[in-house]
Structures are given as C-alpha cells and as structure tokens.
Amino acid sequence: MKARLFLLLFMVGTTVFMAGCLKTEEITQDLTEPNLPEQAYNYTDISFPPGLDVAFGSNAPNVFVVNNDPVNFFGGIDNPTVTDEGATLGRVLFYDKRLSINNSIACASCHRQELAFSDFRAGSVGFGGKVTPRNSMAIINVALNRNLFWDSRVHSAKELILQPIQNHIEMGMESLSTLEKKLNNTPFYAELFKNAYGDGQVTSERIADAMAQFLCSMVSADSRFDQGQMNNFADFTAQEKLGMNLFFSSRTKCSECHAGANFMAEDHPGGPYGTPTTRGSANTGLDAVTRDPGFRDGQFRIPS
C-alpha cells in the first residue's frame, strides 16, 4: 500500500516538475529576422486635427511632433524624442518574442493591433500559461497619458516598458542583464541599435527608449469627435450632439474626469489629480494596493 502511494506521489511530482520545465523551456520556432523596408517608415510626420495639434506641439507634455523638442510637464513625464530609426527599432522589439524568458510572448501578443493594441481576454496569458490579473490596456495616445497601468504606478512610456518584460507572469525575464546579453547575441539587432543610437550596443535603457518612441508614435486623431472639431460639429447627428452635450454637462459630470485633448484626468498643481499620490485617480488598482473589495469607495485609473 505504501509502495503504491509512494509511486503515485512520485508520478504526480514528476508530472508537475516536467510541466514547469516545459513552460520555461526556450521556444526556437518563429524567431526569424524582421523584414524591414530599405527606407525607414516616417514615424514623426503626423497631421493632427484642431485640439490635438496643440496638444502634441511645443507646449505639450514632452512630446515630439511639431518641433521634436522635448518639453517637461508637471509630474515629471519623460517621453522620448521620436526618430524614425528609434521607432523602427522599437517596433521590432515590440513584436519580438525574444523579450520573454522562453521566446513565447512578445508585447504584441497581448497588445494586438487589430484590437487597438489591447487584448480580447479579460486577462492575458503569460509566458508560462498563467493569466494576468487585469486586462491589457489599449495603446492609444500614450504620449499624452500622465499615468499608465491600471494602478497608475508609472508616469511615462519609458518607465512602463521594462516592467512587463520582468513580470513573473507576463514575460518572465529574470534580469535586465540577461535580456541585454540575449539581444546582444542576436545578430540583426546590432545594425538596428547602431542606426538608432550610433553604435550597436544593446542596453536596457536603449530598449526602453526605443520602445517608448514606438508607443509614442501611435496617435489616434481621426475619430468623429476629432473631425467634428474642424467644423463645430456640423456633421454630428442629433443623437451625437445630444450625447456630447450630456457628456459635457453638469448633470452627468463625465467631463470632470475625462477632459482635455485626450479625455483623461486633469493633472496640474491644485487640480483634483495633481498630486504624486493621486495622479490619475485616487486609489487605482484596488486589490493590488489595498484590501478594498471595490463595492464602495474603490476607484480605478481613469482611462482616456
């Protein structure tokens, strides 16, 4: 009897151990070189409708488009200066599964272009088959967002990049030095880093900067509302005008939180969300930062 029980426990333990090994075992298929055009795509030449042209101009929160001069914004937002070569490198990194510990997950695996760079799942599946506790947020006008992640724990795209890569559920990279070594040993990256930064050395700082350039180059500026600002919403239907008036009314108070060019929470000295502890929302992340069950005073990050 004891022998049978021991054998059963041994088999179960072996199965669990093997399953764990399989999840971290490197996957080598589909790790091909990127097929890039001879001329880099023009990531910096973007036209904006009224409203966003100013928001992305020289007085904007350290964004690039009008004159490519970085400008500091209250709260320490630190977006990169976007170049065609830097954003090209960032795009390659964004779609490369080598950034996960076992070559199974890329940033694009959970942020899918056809879904506004979000995920159709409530929680995304990480490198080892585990599921993230929250939905992967859409990547829309990242350069205009003062706070990122559902718990607003970072305040710029460059701060954001390396966290999912090192997350034990998402991409599982054990250290940034491991990531740097891995990409330094990937031949095609030398030329891409040289084009972007003058030499082929791969560093985690450059990885974060290049991917932030790519994210900040994604601009959504052609919605019905964007178009309507050009002609005082003359083409809006009666229902659309009714909805807009309700949205901006004191009755619904939607625009008290969703305001400005990107319909996000205000972020300025003296404003309701202008302090380091409340930037974006008062208690974002709920269960991750408090034990509030969320049925009374719990609050999430305010999406744009």
C-alpha positions in Angstrom: 0.0 0.0 0.0 2.8 2.4 1.0 4.7 1.5 -2.2 1.7 2.3 -4.3 1.2 5.6 -2.5 4.8 6.5 -3.0 4.7 5.6 -6.7 1.6 7.8 -7.1 3.1 10.8 -5.4 6.3 10.3 -7.4 4.4 10.3 -10.7 2.4 13.4 -9.7 5.5 15.2 -8.6 7.3 14.3 -11.8 4.4 15.5 -13.9 4.3 18.8 -12.1 8.0 19.2 -12.4 8.0 18.5 -16.1 5.1 20.8 -16.8 7.1 23.6 -15.1 10.2 22.8 -17.1 8.2 22.9 -20.4 6.8 26.4 -19.5 10.3 27.9 -19.2 12.0 25.9 -21.9 13.0 28.1 -24.8 11.0 28.0 -27.9 13.0 28.5 -31.1 10.4 28.4 -33.9 9.1 31.6 -35.4 12.3 33.5 -34.3 13.0 35.0 -37.7 14.7 38.2 -38.6 12.5 41.2 -39.3 11.7 42.1 -42.9 12.3 45.8 -42.9 12.0 48.3 -45.8 15.2 49.9 -47.1 13.8 53.3 -46.1 12.6 53.6 -42.5 8.9 54.4 -42.1 8.3 58.1 -41.3 7.0 57.9 -37.7 7.3 61.6 -37.0 5.3 63.2 -39.8 1.8 63.1 -38.4 -1.0 65.6 -39.1 -3.5 66.5 -36.4 -6.9 68.0 -36.3 -7.6 71.1 -34.1 -7.3 70.2 -30.5 -4.6 67.6 -30.8 -2.2 69.7 -32.9 -1.7 72.0 -29.9 -1.6 69.1 -27.5 1.3 67.4 -29.4 3.1 70.7 -30.0 5.9 72.5 -28.3 3.8 73.2 -25.2 2.7 69.6 -24.8 3.9 67.1 -22.1 7.3 66.4 -23.5 6.0 65.1 -26.9 7.6 65.3 -30.2 5.6 66.1 -33.3 5.6 69.8 -34.2 9.3 70.6 -33.5 10.6 67.4 -31.9 11.8 69.4 -28.9 11.2 67.6 -25.6 9.3 69.7 -23.0 9.0 68.9 -19.3 5.4 68.7 -18.0 4.2 68.9 -14.4 4.5 65.5 -12.8 7.8 64.6 -14.4 6.6 63.0 -17.6 9.5 61.8 -19.6 8.6 60.9 -23.2 11.4 60.4 -25.7 12.2 62.4 -28.7 10.9 60.2 -31.5 13.1 59.4 -34.5 12.3 57.2 -37.5 15.3 54.9 -36.6 14.4 54.7 -32.9 10.8 54.0 -33.5 11.7 51.3 -36.1 13.9 49.6 -33.5 11.1 49.9 -31.0 8.6 48.3 -33.4 10.9 45.3 -33.9 11.3 44.9 -30.1 7.6 45.2 -29.6 6.9 42.2 -31.9 9.9 40.1 -30.8 9.2 37.1 -28.6 12.9 37.0 -27.6 12.0 39.6 -25.0 10.3 36.8 -22.9 12.3 34.3 -21.0 11.3 31.3 -23.2 10.7 33.1 -26.5 6.9 32.5 -26.3 5.5 36.0 -25.7 6.0 39.4 -27.3 4.5 42.7 -26.2 2.3 42.3 -29.3 0.9 39.0 -28.0 -1.2 40.9 -25.5 -1.4 44.2 -27.2 -2.9 43.3 -30.6 -3.0 45.9 -33.4 -6.4 44.7 -34.7 -7.8 45.4 -31.2 -6.4 48.9 -30.7 -3.4 47.2 -29.2 -5.4 45.6 -26.5 -6.5 42.0 -25.7 -9.9 40.4 -26.2 -9.3 38.4 -23.0 -10.2 39.7 -19.5 -6.7 38.6 -18.5 -3.8 37.9 -20.9 -1.9 34.6 -21.0 1.8 35.0 -20.0 4.9 33.0 -20.9 4.2 30.1 -18.6 0.4 29.9 -19.2 -0.6 31.9 -16.2 -3.2 34.6 -16.6 -2.6 38.3 -15.7 -4.9 39.8 -13.1 -6.1 42.6 -15.3 -6.9 43.3 -19.0 -4.1 44.6 -21.2 -4.9 48.2 -21.8 -5.2 49.7 -25.3 -2.2 51.7 -26.6 -3.8 55.0 -27.6 -2.0 58.4 -27.4 0.4 57.1 -24.8 2.4 60.3 -25.1 -0.5 62.2 -23.7 -1.2 60.0 -20.7 0.2 61.2 -17.5 -0.3 57.8 -15.8 0.0 54.3 -17.1 -1.1 50.8 -16.0 -4.4 50.3 -14.2 -2.8 51.3 -10.9 -1.0 54.4 -12.4 2.3 53.3 -11.0 4.3 54.9 -13.8 4.1 58.2 -15.4 5.8 57.8 -18.8 6.2 55.3 -21.6 9.9 54.8 -20.8 9.1 53.9 -17.2 6.4 51.4 -18.4 8.4 49.3 -20.9 10.7 47.1 -18.8 8.1 46.2 -16.2 6.0 43.7 -18.2 9.3 42.2 -19.5 10.4 41.4 -16.0 6.9 40.5 -14.7 6.8 36.9 -13.4 3.5 36.2 -15.1 3.8 38.2 -18.3 7.3 37.7 -19.9 9.4 36.4 -17.1 12.8 37.8 -18.0 14.9 37.1 -14.9 17.1 40.2 -15.1 17.8 43.1 -17.4 21.4 41.8 -17.9 20.0 38.5 -19.2 17.9 40.5 -21.7 20.8 42.6 -22.8 23.0 39.6 -23.3 20.3 37.8 -25.2 19.7 40.7 -27.7 23.4 41.5 -28.0 23.8 37.9 -29.2 21.0 38.3 -31.7 22.9 39.4 -34.9 20.3 41.7 -36.6 20.0 44.0 -33.5 23.5 45.4 -33.9 22.6 47.4 -37.0 19.2 48.5 -35.7 20.7 49.8 -32.5 23.5 51.5 -34.5 21.0 53.2 -36.7 19.1 54.5 -33.7 21.9 55.3 -31.3 25.2 55.5 -33.2 26.6 52.1 -32.1 25.3 48.6 -31.9 25.4 48.2 -28.1 22.2 46.8 -26.5 21.3 48.3 -23.1 18.1 48.2 -21.2 17.9 52.0 -21.2 18.0 51.9 -25.0 15.4 49.2 -25.2 13.1 51.2 -23.0 13.7 54.4 -25.0 13.2 52.8 -28.4 10.0 51.0 -27.5 8.7 54.2 -25.9 9.4 56.0 -29.2 7.3 53.4 -31.0 4.5 53.7 -28.5 4.5 57.5 -28.6 4.3 57.4 -32.4 0.9 55.8 -32.2 -1.6 58.6 -32.4 -5.4 58.3 -32.6 -6.6 61.6 -34.1 -9.3 60.8 -36.6 -12.4 60.0 -34.6 -15.8 61.5 -35.3 -15.1 63.9 -32.4 -11.7 64.9 -33.8 -13.3 65.5 -37.2 -16.2 67.4 -35.6 -13.8 70.0 -34.1 -12.9 71.2 -37.5 -16.4 72.4 -38.3 -18.0 73.0 -34.9 -19.6 69.5 -35.1 -21.8 70.5 -38.1 -21.8 66.9 -39.3 -22.9 65.4 -36.0 -26.3 63.8 -35.9 -28.9 64.9 -33.4 -28.2 61.9 -31.3 -24.5 62.5 -31.3 -25.0 66.2 -30.3 -27.3 65.1 -27.5 -24.7 62.6 -26.3 -21.9 65.2 -26.5 -24.0 67.8 -24.6 -24.8 65.2 -21.9 -21.2 64.2 -21.6 -20.0 67.8 -21.0 -23.0 68.8 -18.8 -23.1 69.4 -15.1 -25.8 66.8 -14.9 -23.6 63.8 -15.8 -20.2 65.3 -14.9 -18.4 62.9 -17.2 -16.0 65.6 -18.3 -14.9 66.4 -14.8 -12.7 63.4 -15.0 -12.5 62.7 -18.8 -11.3 66.1 -20.1 -8.8 67.8 -22.4 -7.4 66.7 -25.7 -7.1 63.1 -24.7 -10.2 62.9 -22.4 -8.1 62.0 -19.4 -8.0 63.1 -15.8 -6.6 66.6 -15.2 -3.0 66.7 -13.9 -1.8 70.1 -12.7 -0.9 71.8 -9.5 -4.0 72.4 -7.4 -6.1 70.1 -9.5 -8.0 67.1 -8.1 -5.5 64.7 -9.6 -2.4 66.8 -9.4 -0.5 65.2 -6.5 2.0 62.4 -6.7 -0.2 60.0 -4.7 -3.4 60.7 -6.7 -2.2 61.3 -10.2 -4.8 59.8 -12.5 -7.1 58.5 -9.8 -7.3 58.4 -6.0 -6.9 54.6 -5.5 -6.1 52.9 -8.7 -5.6 49.2 -8.8 -7.9 48.3 -5.9 -6.9 44.9 -4.8 -3.3 45.3 -5.8 -2.7 48.2 -3.4 -5.5 47.9 -0.8 -7.9 45.4 0.6 -10.8 47.4 -0.5 -13.3 45.0 -2.2 -14.4 47.7 -4.6 -18.1 48.0 -3.7 -18.0 51.4 -2.0 -15.0 53.7 -2.3 -12.8 51.7 -4.6 -11.5 53.6 -7.7 -9.6 52.6 -10.8 -7.3 54.5 -13.0 -9.4 56.9 -15.2 -9.0 55.8 -18.8 -8.7 58.3 -21.6 
